[in-house]
Amino acid sequence: MKVLKNRAASFAIVAVVYAIATACGIVSYIYLPFDFRLNLLLADVIATVATFIFSLIFRNASVYDPYWSVQPIVIILAFAIISTPIGWAQILCMSAIFIWGIRLTANWAYTFHGLEHQDWRYTMLKETTGKLYPVVNFLGIHLVPTLIVYGCTLPAVFLLVNAPAMATVNAVFFCVFIAMSVGAATLQGTADCQMHAFRKRGTGGFIRDGVWKYSRHPNYLGEITMWWSIALACVCAMPHYWYLIVGAFANTLLFLFISIPLAEKRQSRKPNFAEYKASTRMLFPIKKKVKPAPEETNA
C-alpha cells in the first residue's frame, strides 16, 4: 500500500501494466488466424483482460483509465508500420489521432495521483452494485469502453489498410473533417485547462467562464466530435465503408446515456444546480435563452 501511495511508483506500475497488455495484444494479433478486423478485435479484448487482471491485483479499476487514449495510438501506429504505402490522407488521419491521444493521455497523467486513488464513478458503481461489481467492473468499466474505442478507431485502420485514391471533392471534405477532429481535440484541451485552473482557485460551485460559459460538458462535446470527424473523413475516402460510422454512433450513446447522466447526478448535489442547468446547454456552447419566472399576481 505504501508503494501505491507514491505517485512516481504508481506511474511505473501503470507503465509496466500497459507494456504487458500491449505485448499480449501484439502477440495475439500475430498468431490469430482470422481477418485483420477480427484479429484486432480479439487482440484488443485480450489486452483489456490483461489490464483487468492488474486492476484486480491492485484493487483499483482506474488502472484502465489510460486505455481509452493509449489504445488508438498503439493500434494506429502498429498498422502504420505494417501498411504500405502511407499517403498524405493516412498521415493526416494518424496525426489527428496522435494529437488527440497524446493530449488526453497527458491530461490523465496530470490528474493521476497514484494507484491509491480510484475514479469516483467506479467507487460509486462498487457501492451500488455490491456483489455484482466484479461483473460490472469487467463488462462496464473495461470491456464496453474497449469495444467502443475499437469501433471508433476502425475507420482509421481501414484507411491504413486500403490506402484509397480520392476524387478532388472527397479529398476536400476529408481535409475538412480532419481539421474538425483537430479542432475537437483543441476544444477538449482548452476545456480541461480551464477546469484545472478553476479547481485550483478553490471557489467551488460551477465553472462559468471560457468554453464552459454556456456548456456544461464541452469536453464531452469534443470527444463526440472527434470520433464523428474521423469516421466521416474516412467515409469520404472510402464511401463503400459507410457503416464504419457505427463506432462514433456508439461513442455518442455512451456519453449521452452514461457519462453525462453520471456527471449531472453528481453535480446535482451542489446548491443552485437547477438554475445552472436551466441557463446552460448540455453540450453546445451556445448562449441559452432563459425564460423569466412568471410574475406573481394577487388574487
C-alpha positions, 0 to 999 in steps of 0.5 A: 500500500505504501508503494501505491501511495507514491505517485512516481511508483504508481506511474511505473506500475501503470507503465509496466501494466500497459507494456504487458497488455500491449505485448499480449495484444501484439502477440495475439494479433500475430498468431490469430488466424482470422481477418485483420478486423477480427484479429484486432478485435480479439487482440484488443479484448485480450489486452483489456483482460490483461489490464483487468487482471492488474486492476484486480491485483491492485484493487483499483479499476482506474488502472484502465483509465489510460486505455481509452487514449493509449489504445488508438495510438498503439493500434494506429501506429502498429498498422502504420508500420505494417501498411504500405504505402502511407499517403498524405490522407493516412498521415493526416488521419494518424496525426489527428489521432496522435494529437488527440491521444497524446493530449488526453493521455497527458491530461490523465497523467496530470490528474493521476495521483497514484494507484491509491486513488480510484475514479469516483464513478467506479467507487460509486458503481462498487457501492451500488452494485455490491456483489455484482461489481466484479461483473460490472467492473469487467463488462462496464468499466473495461470491456464496453469502453474497449469495444467502443474505442475499437469501433471508433478507431476502425475507420482509421485502420481501414484507411491504413489498410486500403490506402484509397485514391480520392476524387478532388471533392472527397479529398476536400471534405476529408481535409475538412473533417480532419481539421474538425477532429483537430479542432475537437481535440483543441476544444477538449484541451482548452476545456480541461485547462480551464477546469484545472485552473478553476479547481485550483482557485478553490471557489467551488460551485460551477465553472462559468467562464471560457468554453464552459460559459454556456456548456456544461460538458464541452469536453464531452462535446469534443470527444463526440466530435472527434470520433464523428470527424474521423469516421466521416473523413474516412467515409469520404475516402472510402464511401463503400465503408459507410457503416464504419460510422457505427463506432462514433454512433456508439461513442455518442450513446455512451456519453449521452446515456452514461457519462453525462447522466453520471456527471449531472447526478453528481453535480446535482448535489451542489446548491443552485444546480437547477438554475445552472442547468436551466441557463446552460446547454448540455453540450453546445456552447451556445448562449441559452435563452432563459425564460423569466419566472412568471410574475406573481399576481394577487388574487 
